[in-house]
Amino acid sequence: MPHRHPRPPLRQEGPQNDRRLGFGIHTAADVLRRGVDEIADRLRARVGDRPVYVSVDVDVLDPAHAPGTGTPEVGGLTSRELLEILRGLAGLDLVSLLASRVEREA
């Protein structure tokens, strides 16, 4: 099953290898510029109707929202942005969601 996940932008070796392997990358700066709805739409379009496993590393969050993380990502997502992106994935065939249950509001 292909993986799709956000990754902190400061890792030097990761993004180039991820792109080479076919990973889609959306940075916190992308979320800021495009908004959570567009990012969720892009994720939904990439996944299509295939089942998807969602795994979220707490390090994607700004330390203001996850102060105890081992590798703080200054300028990372806010908890609100992350939850809204996850809500935007509602209706997909999620194999697993490693976060508190989130539901899309009508």
C-alpha positions in Angstrom: 0.0 0.0 0.0 1.5 3.4 -0.9 2.2 5.8 1.9 1.2 9.4 2.0 2.2 11.5 5.0 3.3 15.0 6.0 6.9 15.2 7.0 8.8 18.0 8.8 10.6 20.1 6.2 13.9 20.4 8.1 15.2 16.9 7.6 17.9 17.1 5.0 18.0 13.6 3.5 14.3 12.8 3.7 12.3 14.8 1.2 14.5 14.0 -1.8 14.3 10.3 -1.2 10.6 10.5 -0.4 9.9 12.2 -3.7 12.1 9.7 -5.6 10.0 6.9 -4.0 6.7 8.5 -4.9 5.7 10.1 -1.6 3.6 13.2 -1.8 4.9 16.0 0.5 2.8 18.8 1.9 4.7 21.1 4.3 3.4 23.4 7.0 4.2 26.3 4.6 1.9 24.6 2.0 -0.9 24.4 4.6 -0.4 28.1 5.4 -0.4 29.2 1.8 -3.1 26.9 0.4 -5.2 26.2 3.5 -6.4 23.0 5.1 -9.3 22.4 2.7 -7.0 22.4 -0.4 -4.4 20.2 1.3 -7.2 17.7 2.3 -8.6 17.8 -1.3 -5.1 17.1 -2.7 -4.7 14.2 -0.3 -8.1 12.8 -1.2 -7.3 13.2 -4.9 -4.0 11.3 -4.5 -5.5 8.5 -2.6 -8.6 8.1 -4.8 -10.8 5.2 -3.7 -7.9 3.1 -2.4 -7.8 2.2 1.3 -5.3 4.4 3.2 -3.4 4.0 6.5 -3.1 7.3 8.3 -0.2 7.7 10.7 0.6 11.1 12.2 3.9 11.8 13.9 3.5 14.4 16.7 6.7 16.1 15.4 4.7 17.6 12.5 3.1 19.9 15.1 4.7 23.2 16.2 6.2 22.9 19.7 3.6 25.4 21.0 1.0 22.6 20.3 3.2 19.6 21.3 5.8 20.9 23.8 7.1 17.5 24.8 8.1 16.2 21.4 11.7 14.9 21.0 12.3 16.8 17.7 10.5 20.1 17.8 9.5 21.5 14.4 9.4 25.3 14.7 6.7 26.6 12.3 5.0 23.2 12.2 1.2 22.7 12.0 -1.1 23.8 14.7 -3.3 21.2 16.3 -6.3 22.9 14.7 -4.8 22.6 11.2 -4.0 18.9 11.7 -7.4 18.1 13.0 -9.1 19.9 10.1 -6.9 18.1 7.6 -8.0 14.8 9.2 -11.6 15.9 9.2 -11.2 16.6 5.5 -10.3 13.0 4.9 -13.7 11.9 6.3 -15.4 9.3 4.1 -12.1 7.7 2.9 -11.6 4.0 3.6 -9.2 4.6 6.5 -7.5 1.4 7.4 -6.3 3.0 10.7 -6.2 6.4 12.2 -3.6 6.8 15.0 -5.2 9.9 16.6 -8.3 10.7 18.6 -11.5 10.0 16.6 -12.3 13.0 14.5 -15.6 13.6 12.6 -16.4 16.0 9.9 -18.9 18.6 10.9 -21.9 19.1 8.6 
